[in-house]
Amino acid sequence: MTVILFLLLLATLAGFAAAFWVGHQPTLSIHGWIAMGLGGVISILLGSGLMWLSFYSARQGYDERADPGRGSSID
């Protein structure tokens, strides 16, 4: 039931976004397109690099406890 409600909400939001996009199309210069493209590429590269770094640190053991003598229970 939750999945159906989520998909219904997603479809409704997509419909509103499409209606807004059709009604309000601003003109974008070549400089705007270049800036938007570079922003997207840089965002994807940054996100990919940070994800790689988190997996690398987890596999190399950098995420282990700093004090190996401590137990796993919280006092």
C-alpha positions, 0 to 999 in steps of 0.5 A, a space after each residue: 500500500 505504501 509503494 502505491 501511495 509513493 508512486 501516486 505522489 511521484 506521478 502527481 509531482 511529475 505532472 505538476 513539474 511537467 505543467 510548470 515546465 510547459 508554461 514557463 520556458 525561459 530562454 537560456 543563452 549558450 553561456 547558461 547551457 555551458 554553466 549548467 553542463 559543467 555544473 552537472 558534470 562536476 557534481 557527478 564527478 564529485 559525488 562519484 569521488 566521494 562514494 569511491 572514497 567512502 568504499 575505499 576507506 571502508 575496505 582499507 579498515 579506516 572505519 574501524 574503532 580507534 581503540 581496539 581494546 574497547 568492547 562493542 557494548 556501549 556503557 
